[in-house]
C-alpha cells in the first residue's frame, strides 16, 4: 500500500537492508515496530518491499519525531536484534521530501 502523506515538506527515513538467514521472530518484531510507530507523534506512514534487498520507507512530520522514534526503547531492542542476528548489512538515509505527486 502507498502511504497517504500530507502536503510537503515532510521527512522520509529510508531503511535498506540485506537479511541473514536467521528468522527467529523477525516478522513479529517488524509488525510490532509498525504498530508502535503508528502510535508515535509525528509518524505519517510506511511503505516496504523485499526481494534480496529490503527497503522500508517511513514518513515523519519532522526530525524531532525521527529522533524520538530512534530512541524508543522497543525500537532500540529491535535495532540490537537487527545488528546481532537479522541483518548482514543495512543503511539508513534521512531525507527531506520537497515534492510529492502521483496519480
Secondary structure as GFF3:
##gff-version 3
##sequence-region A 1 103
A	DSSP	beta_strand	10	19	.	.	.	ID=ss1
A	DSSP	alpha_helix	26	39	.	.	.	ID=ss2
A	DSSP	beta_strand	43	50	.	.	.	ID=ss3
A	DSSP	beta_strand	53	60	.	.	.	ID=ss4
A	DSSP	alpha_helix	63	70	.	.	.	ID=ss5
A	DSSP	alpha_helix	73	81	.	.	.	ID=ss6
A	DSSP	pi_helix	82	86	.	.	.	ID=ss7
A	DSSP	beta_strand	87	97	.	.	.	ID=ss8
###
